[in-house]
Amino acid sequence: MTGYLKIVVALSVMLVGVSRFAYAGGAPNLEAGEHIAQTFCAKCHAVETVGKSPLEPAPPFRTFHKKWPLENLEEALAEGIVVGHEAMPAFELSTEQISDLIGYMRTLEP
């Protein structure tokens, strides 16, 4: 199994059956979401509407919704994403930060 396929499988398994984790504090702060994406994710993922990901197997944020429902990422982000490869850092976000990041990711959908 290739490294990319292992990443996809690990992330997919993690997302299967995940319940919806919603922030009830109001509308997401899209500027804060973009800052989170730039801080935690841009080293590997393309986090804008154009461009390639710096790490080739890392999918651009603008394509995430095609592979996984974004609401399924909410709980994974709250618990700390760990996909079993060295390049993916483990981190946890607050409920508000998750709402902001997911809100920002939705702005990247065509």
N, C-alpha and C positions, 0 to 999 in steps of 0.2 A: 504494500500500500504506500503510495507516495506521501510525502510530507503534507502537501496541500490537502489531499484527500483525508488524511488523519485529522487535520484541523477542522475541516468541514464536518466530518463524522462526529468528532468530539463536541463541537458547538451544537450540532443538530440534536445529539443525544441529550445534552444539557437542557435544550429548549423544549423537548417533547414533554407534554403534560404540565408545563409550567402554568400556574394560575396567574390571572391578571393582577398586577400590583400597581395601583394607581395613586397618584398624589392628589389629595383632595383640597390642596391649598390654593387652587385657582389656575389661571393660565400660566403656561410655562414662560420663563424668561429666555427668549431665544438667543439673546446676546450672551447670557451666561452659559447656555447650552453650547454655543459655538466655542466659547472659551474652554469649556471642559473638553470638547472634541480636540481642540488644538493642543491642550495640555497633556491629555492622557492617550490620545488615539492617533494623532497626525504623524507620529514617528513611523507608523506602519501603514495606516489607512489613508486614502484620499478622503478628506473630510469636507470638500467643496463640491460644487456642481460640475466641475470639470477636472481633468487631470488623472494621472495614474497613481496608484498607491506606491509609496516608497518601498514597501516590501511586497514583491510581486504576488505571492499567494494571498495577501490580505485584501479582501474585497473592499471596493470603495463604499463609503457610507451611502452614496446615492443608489446603490444596488441592494442594500440589505433587505428592503421591503419585498424584493422579488424572491428572496430565499427564505426569510423568516418574518412572521408578523412582528412588527416592532414592539407591540405590547408584551410579547413573550420575552423580550430582552429586559424588561423592567425588573422582574424578580431576579434574574441572573445578575444584573448589575448591583442589586441590593445585597446579594449574597457574596458577591465578588466573583468576577469571571475568571475561571481557570480552565484552559482548554488543553493543558498537557503538552505545551511546547515552550521552549525557552524564550522565544521572542515576545510572547504575550504576557505582559505584566499582570500580576494579581492586584486588584484594587477593589475597593468598595465605595459606593457613592451614597449620599443621603437621599431620602425620598424626593426632596426638592431638586437636587442635582439630577436625579434620574429623569424627573419630569422635564427639566430644562433640556437635557441631552436628547431625549426622545422627541421632544417638540422641535428641536433644531434639526434632527435627522429627518423628520417629516417634511421640513422645508426643502430638502434636497430631492424629494420625489418629483419626477416630471409631471 
